[in-house]
């Protein structure tokens, strides 16, 4: 259930990024088609993040330390750009036109995902001790 909510939150964050940035294009026709494309792209994004991000963090640990974590912004942008490439391979109507839209999109997606995770309860109950 938690994975489903995470995908929905990611899809919503992607929708915000596509609405705000002209460099992130969602060219699906109908609303249903757009929603399904955003869900598919969110799932691809989740798989890529699950497999590649830990490897990149391990290999680039020194860069994370030297830049005080700012290299994470570049890594997130490159991973989002990779999602666009994979979506193209799968013939999904989702495309990012370059690094700058990917960078700004990654920032927007991070902020929107954080905001939605704060606003939507995760089902855990706090137990006062």
C-alpha positions as CSV (number, residue, x, y, z in Angstrom):
1,X,0.0,0.0,0.0
2,X,2.8,2.4,0.8
3,X,4.4,1.8,-2.6
4,X,1.1,2.7,-4.2
5,X,0.9,6.0,-2.3
6,X,4.6,6.8,-3.1
7,X,3.9,6.3,-6.8
8,X,0.8,8.5,-6.6
9,X,2.8,11.2,-4.8
10,X,5.6,10.9,-7.4
11,X,3.0,11.1,-10.3
12,X,1.5,14.2,-8.7
13,X,4.9,15.8,-8.3
14,X,5.7,14.9,-12.0
15,X,2.4,16.5,-13.0
16,X,3.4,19.8,-11.2
17,X,6.8,19.7,-12.9
18,X,5.2,19.2,-16.4
19,X,2.7,22.0,-15.7
20,X,5.3,24.5,-14.6
21,X,8.3,23.8,-16.9
22,X,8.0,24.0,-20.6
23,X,11.1,21.8,-21.0
24,X,9.3,18.8,-19.5
25,X,6.8,17.7,-22.0
26,X,3.8,15.4,-21.6
27,X,2.3,15.0,-25.0
28,X,-0.5,12.5,-24.2
29,X,-3.9,13.4,-25.6
30,X,-6.7,12.7,-23.1
31,X,-6.6,13.3,-19.4
32,X,-6.8,9.5,-18.7
33,X,-3.8,9.0,-21.0
34,X,-1.9,11.8,-19.2
35,X,-2.6,10.3,-15.8
36,X,-1.6,6.8,-16.9
37,X,1.6,8.2,-18.5
38,X,2.5,10.0,-15.3
39,X,1.9,6.9,-13.2
40,X,4.1,4.9,-15.6
41,X,6.8,7.5,-15.5
42,X,6.6,7.6,-11.7
43,X,7.1,3.9,-11.6
44,X,10.1,4.1,-13.9
45,X,11.5,6.9,-11.7
46,X,11.0,4.7,-8.6
47,X,12.8,1.7,-10.2
48,X,15.7,3.8,-11.4
49,X,16.0,5.5,-8.0
50,X,15.8,2.2,-6.2
51,X,18.6,0.6,-8.2
52,X,20.9,3.3,-9.3
53,X,20.8,6.0,-6.6
54,X,22.4,3.8,-3.9
55,X,25.2,2.8,-6.3
56,X,25.8,6.4,-7.3
57,X,25.9,7.5,-3.7
58,X,28.3,4.8,-2.8
59,X,30.7,5.5,-5.7
60,X,30.4,9.3,-5.4
61,X,30.5,9.5,-1.6
62,X,33.6,11.7,-1.7
63,X,31.8,14.2,-4.0
64,X,28.8,14.3,-1.7
65,X,31.1,15.1,1.2
66,X,33.2,17.7,-0.7
67,X,30.1,19.5,-2.0
68,X,28.1,19.2,1.2
69,X,25.5,17.2,-0.6
70,X,24.9,19.7,-3.5
71,X,26.1,17.1,-6.0
72,X,22.8,15.3,-5.1
73,X,20.9,17.9,-7.1
74,X,22.9,17.1,-10.2
75,X,22.5,13.3,-9.6
76,X,18.7,13.8,-9.2
77,X,18.6,15.8,-12.5
78,X,20.6,13.1,-14.3
79,X,18.4,10.4,-13.0
80,X,15.3,12.3,-14.1
81,X,16.8,12.8,-17.5
82,X,17.4,9.0,-17.6
83,X,13.8,8.5,-16.8
84,X,13.0,10.6,-19.9
85,X,15.2,8.4,-22.0
86,X,13.7,5.2,-20.7
87,X,10.2,6.6,-21.3
88,X,11.2,7.3,-24.9
89,X,12.4,3.7,-25.3
90,X,9.0,2.5,-24.0
91,X,7.2,5.0,-26.4
92,X,5.7,6.9,-23.6
93,X,4.7,10.5,-24.4
94,X,7.1,12.0,-21.8
95,X,10.2,14.0,-22.7
96,X,12.7,16.3,-21.1
97,X,14.5,18.6,-23.5
98,X,17.8,19.1,-21.7
99,X,19.8,19.2,-18.4
100,X,18.4,22.6,-17.2
101,X,14.7,21.4,-17.4
102,X,15.8,18.1,-15.7
103,X,17.6,20.0,-12.9
104,X,14.7,22.4,-12.3
105,X,12.2,19.5,-12.6
106,X,14.2,17.5,-10.0
107,X,14.0,20.4,-7.7
108,X,10.3,20.9,-8.2
109,X,9.6,17.1,-7.8
110,X,11.7,17.0,-4.6
111,X,9.8,20.0,-3.0
112,X,6.4,18.8,-4.1
113,X,7.1,15.2,-2.9
114,X,8.3,16.5,0.5
115,X,5.2,18.8,0.8
116,X,2.8,16.0,-0.1
117,X,4.5,13.6,2.3
118,X,4.1,16.2,5.1
119,X,0.4,16.8,4.2
120,X,-0.6,13.1,3.6
121,X,-0.4,10.9,6.7
122,X,1.6,7.7,6.1
123,X,-0.7,5.5,8.3
124,X,1.7,5.3,11.2
125,X,0.3,6.2,14.6
126,X,2.4,8.0,17.1
127,X,2.4,6.3,20.4
128,X,3.1,8.6,23.3
129,X,5.3,7.0,26.0
